[in-house]
Structure formats: C-alpha cells, structure tokens
Amino acid sequence: MSPDIAMVVGIIIAGFSIPSMMSALSDGRAPRASAVTILIAGGLIVYAVRTHPGGYRLEDLPQVFVRVVAQFI
C-alpha cells in the first residue's frame, strides 16, 4: 500500500469514527468500536508518515487527496 493511500484512508476512517464515538458517549455506552477504528486510523497515518520520504506537511494533504482520487478515476 502506498503511503498516500494509507494517509487518505486513515484520515477518512478517523473522520468517520469521531461521530460514532460522540454518539456512544452521549448514549452512555463505552465507545469500544470507535476506539478500535481510531487506533486503526492512527496506525495507517503513522505508517504513511514513516514510509513517505520526508514525511508529510499539513499543506501537502489536499494534494495527497487529489493524487489518490486521480489514481482511481
């Protein structure tokens, strides 16, 4: 898996897990599934940062999203 794809998938998974965590906390349930998905997302992001030469800067993320979407179109 390329670092760009890992970064994009990790950010998307993290984004989707935040509302799930908020829902579980507001219902008084333990956010177990959300915690697992955040760990997976964090692992993907760390993998992407460590394997990409020079790492990523915050300014690079929009270009990374565009490159990944362009690969699939």
Sequence and secondary structure as in RCSB ss.txt:
>XXXX:A:sequence
MSPDIAMVVGIIIAGFSIPSMMSALSDGRAPRASAVTILIAGGLIVYAVRTHPGGYRLEDLPQVFVRVVAQFI
>XXXX:A:secstr
  HHHHHHHHHHHHHHHHHHHHHHHHHT   HHHHHHHHHHHHHHHHHHHHSTT   GGGHHHHHHHHHHHH 
